[in-house]
Amino acid sequence: MNSRLANGFLLQGGLSVGRRMTDNCDVVAKIDNPSQYLCKQVGNWLPQIKFLGTYPLPWQDIQLSGTFQRTIPEPAGGARFNGMGLSAVYTATNAVVRPSLGRNLSAGANANASVELLGPGLFPDTTYQFDLRLAKTIRIRASRIQGQVDVYNVLNANPVMRYSTAYGTNGSGWFIPQALMPGRIVRFGAQVSF
């Protein structure tokens, strides 16, 4: 959406909705895999919303701008939610797998196997962020100076933005917050055009 309304008001934004499906069932059957557990996964619909707007205030050359976004946080360490939800990966050593498998892992006695413990559908909290800018333009002959005050995370929200996905034998490490949304930040700046 892109709208230019009366009195110089500008509003832009959009909605993105999608989901991901992975289907490896045909492949799994052909490689002699004993389990077809989670070979087909269909994720939830995940909407993301982003809007921005600018409005020239009635006072001389003062402009108010803002952005709003609704997103889903990302996991840590290159792992992914991949549209299916949270991940909990247990790294099983050969010593753990050998008794039930009756042999070493195919990569050898020092190998590990990564096992996904969660099925699809468990998602972290959605994050909302609202930012504002107030700008005043001063003209001096052919030059233009714009002073700016930016306030990021106006509502001072503090959701977790990244989680760990590694699951240990004692349950330690999984779902530990790795990063939070930065707190409210105020920034002053200037832009000179000549």
C-alpha positions as CSV (number, residue, x, y, z in Angstrom):
1,M,0.0,0.0,0.0
2,N,1.3,3.4,-0.9
3,S,-1.0,6.4,-0.1
4,R,-0.4,10.2,-0.4
5,L,-3.2,11.9,1.4
6,A,-4.2,15.5,2.1
7,N,-1.8,18.0,3.7
8,G,1.3,16.0,2.7
9,F,0.5,12.9,4.7
10,L,2.2,9.8,3.4
11,L,1.4,6.2,4.4
12,Q,3.1,3.1,3.1
13,G,3.1,-0.4,4.3
14,G,2.1,-3.9,3.7
15,L,1.2,-7.3,4.9
16,S,3.1,-10.5,4.0
17,V,1.6,-13.9,4.7
18,G,3.2,-17.2,3.9
19,R,3.9,-20.7,5.1
20,R,6.3,-23.4,4.2
21,M,5.8,-27.0,3.4
22,T,8.5,-29.7,3.2
23,D,7.7,-33.1,1.9
24,N,10.6,-35.7,1.8
25,C,8.4,-38.8,2.2
26,D,9.2,-40.1,-1.3
27,V,12.9,-39.7,-0.7
28,V,12.8,-41.2,2.8
29,A,11.1,-44.3,1.5
30,K,13.8,-44.8,-1.2
31,I,16.8,-44.5,1.1
32,D,15.6,-47.3,3.4
33,N,14.9,-45.0,6.3
34,P,13.1,-46.9,9.1
35,S,11.0,-43.9,10.0
36,Q,9.0,-41.5,8.0
37,Y,8.3,-39.3,11.1
38,L,8.0,-35.7,10.1
39,C,8.9,-36.4,6.5
40,K,6.0,-34.1,5.6
41,Q,5.7,-30.8,7.5
42,V,3.3,-28.0,6.8
43,G,3.9,-24.8,8.7
44,N,1.5,-22.3,10.1
45,W,0.6,-19.1,8.2
46,L,3.0,-16.4,9.4
47,P,1.9,-12.8,8.9
48,Q,4.4,-10.0,8.9
49,I,3.1,-6.4,8.9
50,K,5.2,-3.2,8.3
51,F,3.9,0.4,8.0
52,L,5.5,3.8,7.8
53,G,4.1,7.2,7.7
54,T,5.2,10.8,7.5
55,Y,3.2,13.9,8.4
56,P,4.3,17.6,8.0
57,L,3.1,19.3,11.1
58,P,1.4,22.7,10.8
59,W,4.5,24.5,12.1
60,Q,7.1,25.7,9.7
61,D,9.1,22.8,8.1
62,I,8.6,20.3,11.0
63,Q,7.9,16.7,10.0
64,L,6.8,13.7,12.2
65,S,7.6,10.2,10.9
66,G,6.9,6.7,12.3
67,T,7.3,3.0,11.6
68,F,5.5,0.0,13.0
69,Q,6.4,-3.6,12.4
70,R,5.1,-7.0,13.5
71,T,7.7,-9.8,13.0
72,I,8.7,-13.2,14.3
73,P,12.1,-13.6,16.1
74,E,14.9,-15.8,14.7
75,P,16.8,-18.6,16.4
76,A,20.5,-18.6,17.2
77,G,23.4,-20.2,15.5
78,G,22.3,-20.4,12.0
79,A,19.3,-22.7,12.9
80,R,15.9,-21.7,11.6
81,F,12.3,-21.8,12.3
82,N,11.9,-22.4,8.6
83,G,8.2,-21.6,8.9
84,M,7.6,-24.8,10.9
85,G,8.2,-23.4,14.4
86,L,10.8,-23.6,17.1
87,S,13.6,-26.1,16.8
88,A,15.2,-28.3,19.6
89,V,18.2,-30.2,18.2
90,Y,19.7,-33.0,20.3
91,T,23.2,-34.1,19.2
92,A,23.3,-37.9,19.9
93,T,26.9,-39.3,20.0
94,N,27.7,-42.7,18.6
95,A,27.9,-44.1,22.1
96,V,24.3,-43.1,22.7
97,V,23.0,-44.5,19.3
98,R,25.1,-47.7,19.0
99,P,23.1,-49.8,21.6
100,S,19.8,-49.2,19.8
101,L,21.2,-49.3,16.3
102,G,23.4,-52.4,16.9
103,R,26.3,-50.8,15.0
104,N,28.3,-47.6,14.7
105,L,26.9,-44.7,12.9
106,S,27.7,-44.8,9.1
107,A,30.2,-41.9,9.5
108,G,32.2,-43.9,12.1
109,A,32.7,-44.4,15.9
110,N,33.4,-40.7,16.4
111,A,30.3,-39.5,14.5
112,N,27.2,-37.7,15.9
113,A,23.6,-37.6,14.7
114,S,21.4,-34.5,15.0
115,V,17.9,-35.3,16.1
116,E,15.0,-32.8,15.9
117,L,12.9,-33.2,19.0
118,L,10.0,-30.9,18.3
119,G,7.3,-31.3,15.7
120,P,6.0,-28.3,13.7
121,G,3.7,-25.7,15.2
122,L,5.4,-24.2,18.3
123,F,6.3,-20.6,17.6
124,P,8.0,-17.9,19.8
125,D,6.2,-14.7,20.7
126,T,5.6,-12.2,18.0
127,T,7.5,-8.9,18.3
128,Y,6.1,-5.4,17.8
129,Q,8.3,-2.4,17.3
130,F,7.3,1.3,17.0
131,D,9.8,4.0,16.0
132,L,9.4,7.8,15.7
133,R,11.3,10.7,14.1
134,L,10.8,14.4,14.5
135,A,12.7,16.5,12.0
136,K,13.0,20.3,11.6
137,T,14.4,21.8,8.3
138,I,16.1,25.2,8.3
139,R,17.0,26.9,5.0
140,I,20.0,29.2,4.7
141,R,20.3,30.6,1.1
142,A,20.9,27.5,-1.1
143,S,21.7,25.2,1.8
144,R,19.4,23.1,3.9
145,I,20.0,21.8,7.4
146,Q,17.7,19.2,8.9
147,G,17.9,18.5,12.6
148,Q,16.5,15.1,13.7
149,V,15.4,13.4,16.9
150,D,14.9,9.6,16.5
151,V,13.2,7.4,19.2
152,Y,13.6,3.7,18.5
153,N,11.4,1.2,20.3
154,V,9.1,3.9,21.7
155,L,7.1,1.5,23.7
156,N,10.3,0.1,25.3
157,A,9.3,-3.5,24.5
158,N,11.8,-6.2,25.4
159,P,10.8,-9.5,23.6
160,V,13.4,-12.2,23.0
161,M,14.7,-11.9,19.4
162,R,16.9,-15.0,19.3
163,Y,16.9,-18.3,21.2
164,S,19.3,-21.2,21.4
165,T,18.2,-24.4,19.8
166,A,20.7,-26.9,21.1
167,Y,19.3,-29.5,23.5
168,G,21.7,-31.2,25.8
169,T,21.5,-34.5,27.7
170,N,20.6,-32.6,30.9
171,G,18.2,-30.2,29.1
172,S,20.6,-27.3,29.5
173,G,21.0,-24.7,26.8
174,W,17.7,-25.1,25.0
175,F,15.5,-22.1,24.5
176,I,17.8,-19.8,26.4
177,P,17.5,-16.2,25.2
178,Q,20.5,-15.1,23.1
179,A,19.3,-11.6,22.3
180,L,16.6,-9.2,23.3
181,M,15.2,-6.3,21.4
182,P,17.3,-3.2,22.3
183,G,15.6,-0.9,24.8
184,R,14.4,2.5,23.9
185,I,17.1,4.6,22.2
186,V,17.0,8.3,21.5
187,R,19.4,9.6,18.8
188,F,20.1,13.1,17.7
189,G,21.3,13.9,14.2
190,A,21.7,16.5,11.5
191,Q,21.7,16.4,7.7
192,V,23.3,19.2,5.7
193,S,22.5,19.7,2.0
194,F,24.2,22.3,-0.1
